[in-house]
Amino acid sequence: MTCPQCIGIQKLFDDATARRELRRWQRRGPPKSTALLLQGLDEALAPDGGTSGLTFLDIGGGIGAIQHALMDRGAAGGTHVDASPAYLQVSRGEAEARGYAHLIRYVEGDFVELAPTLTAADIVTLDRVVCCYPDMPALLDAAASRATSVLGLVFPRDHILNRLGVRAINLVQALRRHPFRVYLHPPEAVHTRLEAQGFRRSSEARTLLWHAWVYRRARGGVEEQDRPATDPAPSPDAP
Ligand SMILES: C[S@@+](CC[C@H](N)C(=O)[O-])C[C@H]1O[C@@H](n2cnc3c(N)ncnc32)[C@H](O)[C@@H]1O
């Protein structure tokens, strides 16, 4: 990866950060926003029998908190694609220790570029990834194209605290000449984009700083409530 943001990601999410986050997760479990996302996924999948046997695609999965939770729930395996080689290594190390690394494919690089080469999955997740990527529509379109059933994401709420926080972070990054930047994409635009890709929101939760939203792919591209009450009469030309 050569774009400034990609270089920034590799510098920021380095080996020391990955190991620190792994230790924190081992001590305290996932952060609240990730726990809410997992709860939303459980609720979305429950009517169809839960997570057991399903596949996942965890985009920017970091140390793998979501993957480990899904594997604990009986997922069949999946793919972790990440721009940070350090995160991939730590995520794989933990999966090896838990005995299921052979069921997960680890792919390094920019997901938007790699998406056409990746197998679609039942569950697609982007936990705190949208705020790392400048082109939100491209990222969400690519994620939606790989999601056959459910898509969940955690991304920053648009309020004064986050606006000031993002400005402050990006100012410090610019002064340090660090190429990584944070992006505050409008939540309504995120929602509109996923709806346009044929998804309907099944749950929305939030913490002080984050939205945790889960979407289900509308059956046949049309939700039950959007369907006509009766099938239209067949056209006279129909075979
Ligand atoms: C803030 S970290 C979040 C990690 C983890 N999901 C969590 O919530 O703890 C952002 C993650 O997204 C990854 N990332 C950002 N943009 C990406 C892209 N275009 N393709 C693949 N990974 C990306 C980074 O490498 C990093 O692992």
The ligand as an SDF file (V2000), in Angstrom:
LIG
                    3D

 27 29  0  0  0  0  0  0  0  0999 V2000
   -9.0350    2.0450   14.6190 C   0  0  0  0  0  0  0  0  0  0  0  0
   -8.4800    0.4800   14.0240 S   0  0  0  0  0  0  0  0  0  0  0  0
   -9.8080   -0.5720   14.5620 C   0  0  0  0  0  0  0  0  0  0  0  0
   -9.3720   -1.9930   14.7600 C   0  0  0  0  0  0  0  0  0  0  0  0
  -10.4900   -2.9160   15.2740 C   0  0  0  0  0  0  0  0  0  0  0  0
  -11.5240   -3.0930   14.2810 N   0  0  0  0  0  0  0  0  0  0  0  0
  -11.0680   -2.3760   16.5480 C   0  0  0  0  0  0  0  0  0  0  0  0
  -12.1740   -1.8250   16.5370 O   0  0  0  0  0  0  0  0  0  0  0  0
  -10.3880   -2.4870   17.5780 O   0  0  0  0  0  0  0  0  0  0  0  0
   -8.7690    0.6230   12.2830 C   0  0  0  0  0  0  0  0  0  0  0  0
   -8.4370   -0.6470   11.5310 C   0  0  0  0  0  0  0  0  0  0  0  0
   -8.8790   -0.5290   10.1870 O   0  0  0  0  0  0  0  0  0  0  0  0
   -7.8460   -0.9410    9.3110 C   0  0  0  0  0  0  0  0  0  0  0  0
   -8.0930   -0.2800    8.0290 N   0  0  0  0  0  0  0  0  0  0  0  0
   -8.3760    1.0170    7.8090 C   0  0  0  0  0  0  0  0  0  0  0  0
   -8.5980    1.2530    6.4990 N   0  0  0  0  0  0  0  0  0  0  0  0
   -8.4720    0.0470    5.8870 C   0  0  0  0  0  0  0  0  0  0  0  0
   -8.5810   -0.3850    4.5360 C   0  0  0  0  0  0  0  0  0  0  0  0
   -8.8700    0.4750    3.5610 N   0  0  0  0  0  0  0  0  0  0  0  0
   -8.3790   -1.6800    4.2480 N   0  0  0  0  0  0  0  0  0  0  0  0
   -8.0800   -2.5620    5.2370 C   0  0  0  0  0  0  0  0  0  0  0  0
   -7.9700   -2.2130    6.5480 N   0  0  0  0  0  0  0  0  0  0  0  0
   -8.1580   -0.9280    6.8540 C   0  0  0  0  0  0  0  0  0  0  0  0
   -6.5810   -0.5470   10.0440 C   0  0  0  0  0  0  0  0  0  0  0  0
   -5.4540   -1.2320    9.5730 O   0  0  0  0  0  0  0  0  0  0  0  0
   -6.9470   -0.9420   11.4580 C   0  0  0  0  0  0  0  0  0  0  0  0
   -6.7790   -2.3210   11.6660 O   0  0  0  0  0  0  0  0  0  0  0  0
  1  2  1  0
  2  3  1  0
  2 10  1  0
  3  4  1  0
  4  5  1  0
  5  6  1  0
  5  7  1  0
  7  8  2  0
  7  9  1  0
 10 11  1  0
 11 12  1  0
 11 26  1  0
 12 13  1  0
 13 14  1  0
 13 24  1  0
 14 15  1  0
 14 23  1  0
 15 16  2  0
 16 17  1  0
 17 18  1  0
 17 23  2  0
 18 19  1  0
 18 20  2  0
 20 21  1  0
 21 22  2  0
 22 23  1  0
 24 25  1  0
 24 26  1  0
 26 27  1  0
M  CHG  2   2   1   9  -1
M  END
$$$$
